Amino acid sequence: MTTTTAEETIADARERIDVLDDRIIGLIQERMAVSSVVQQTRIASGGRRLHLSREMEILGRYREALGRPGTGLAMTLLELCRGRV
């Protein structure tokens, strides 16, 4: 019978977290690329770089799913994807 020590459990969990973080980073980079296409297309068609009502939708979605910290996370994502306003 093998028993898992606390150290092994923590090491396994941390390895899983690292894998998840790599996936999250990849998804954020993909989101940044897609957002760039949206911005460039909007500007090329005579629109503005930002669509504030859309950003409010995104903030609301993250707040609803993750609580108040979700708003901060969404703000960071928006800043990464469109730059500082």
N, C-alpha and C positions, 0 to 999 in steps of 0.2 A: 504494500500500500504506500503510495506516495502522497506526501502532504506538501501543499504549496505554502511557502513562507510568505510573510508580509512583503519582504523585499522582492520576491519573484512576482507577486501579484502587482505590486507598484511598478516594477520594471515592465511587465507585460502591458499594463494600462498606459504607461507613458509611451511605449512603442506605438500603441494604437492611436494615442493622441497625436503623435508625430505624423502618422499616416493621414489622419483626418486633417491636420493643419496643412499638409502638402496639398490635399485635395481642395481645401478651402482657398488657399492661395491661388491655385490654378483656376478655380472658378471666378475669383475676383479679377484675375488678369483677363479672363475671357469676357467678363462683364465690362471691364474697362475698354476692351477692343470694340465690343458691340455698341457701347455708349458713344464712342468716338464716331462710329458710322452714323448713328442717329444725329449727333451734333453737326457733323459735316454736311449731311443731307439737308438738315433743317436750314442751316446757314446758306447753302447753295440755292435753296429754293426761296430765299428771301426772308426766312424766319429768324428768330432769335436763337442764340446758343442755348439758353435755358428755357425750360417749360415749368414754371413754378407750381402750377396745379398738379402736374405729374410728380414733382418732387414731394409735394404734400401727401399724395397718395402713397408714395414709397415710405415716407416717415410713418404714416398711419399704419401701414401693413407691418412694419417692423415693431412698432410700439405694441400693436395688438398681439403679435405673436410672442414677443420677448419681454414685454413690460417696458418700464421707463428706460432701462439700459439699451433696449432695442433702438430707441430714438437716437442715442449717441452713436450706436453702431451704424445706423442708416446714414447719419450725417457724415461719418467718416467715409463710408462707401461712396456717397454722392461727391464728396470732395475729391476722392481718388479718381472718380470717373469723369468729372467735369472741371476740376480745379476749384480753387477758392473763388467765391463770388465777391 
